């Protein structure tokens, strides 16, 4: 039989409930791989259906390669797109749809070349089966959703689905919404490698004769190295993903959490500077509130913020592409905005207490830079909601990574050893000269 894929056919897919939850528990990362492989056997004898995930094809089309080993009759892959009468309809009406009703909405039809009869979805025969499904071109990229169904019996199948976009190594296994991210990660890895070597050498020249380093420098180095590690992990996952369509999911998850940790560390650094640490005269620092209670609050905030990211990553639903597709991810943006408000309040108080006009002016510029760093990610998320679905994730991740890197570069420039202590006093010798400041316990 030959396959025909008319995109004008109705199509839709379902929200995974019932057996889909079992499927999620068995292989939670299945929807994020462009090679979807699993061995599934259910206990239900009727109306079994399982959601397998989504993939966005290029407007030029694409291909789905199918390999199966089926133990029962009646099994069928169902495919849906993002048009209102397709996937959104199934999401809205899934509870009221029968198994056959769900099948009738399926986008793809199989045409029998003997009698020209049509049937929805891709029927899977007993035993081994292989098919390559060529997708026709569309006016714009098309998001497809895949489901496994059996209206006659249970589901008992060993299968491998490979979703392929046109293009070479950089594009083949990547959904449209992911294309370009690997180049971003690898490009920033090169920049970070050069920057860390250069900045590290300069700092070593300054601090090799002293066993002390300012707390702000420790925080900055921690933030830089965490972000560098996150980029290396994401690049390694992306490289393997480009090779086999599956990648290294553990590295990807760890990379996202390490990236979030870098952001938390820089938040704390900016808050310390906003409260006057190393950026005000000693007289202004003495008027600031004691640091012990404040530091306790900061530690609680860091733990809570980190826990939110870890919780989101471990519990990410199959139809959520990245952190900010989830409610918890949006909650972290709200929390980031709340910290930004506190940053402004602390900075405005520090400016009032500062006596030197030159440093007051610097603190105002520092506030502008800090505002851009804090609010770039929430602003990118808001803007992304007005973009096409396949552009949202790339836009937010690219803006977030770029602005975070720019912030690290600016902080590194402020603490560059050869610039002296004109604005930010972080030289090792200054630690002994400020023994009575509220920050000693930090």
PyMOL commands that set and color helices and strands:
alter all, ss='L'
color gray80, all
select helices_A, chain A and resi 19-26+30-32+87-96+99-105+181-207+215-244+249-274+282-286+291-314+323-325+327-353+357-384+389-414+417-419+428-434
alter helices_A, ss='H'
color red, helices_A
select strands_A, chain A and resi 2-4+35-41+48-57+62-70+75-81+109-111+118-120+122-123+127-135+142-150+156-165
alter strands_A, ss='S'
color yellow, strands_A
deselect
rebuild
show_as cartoon
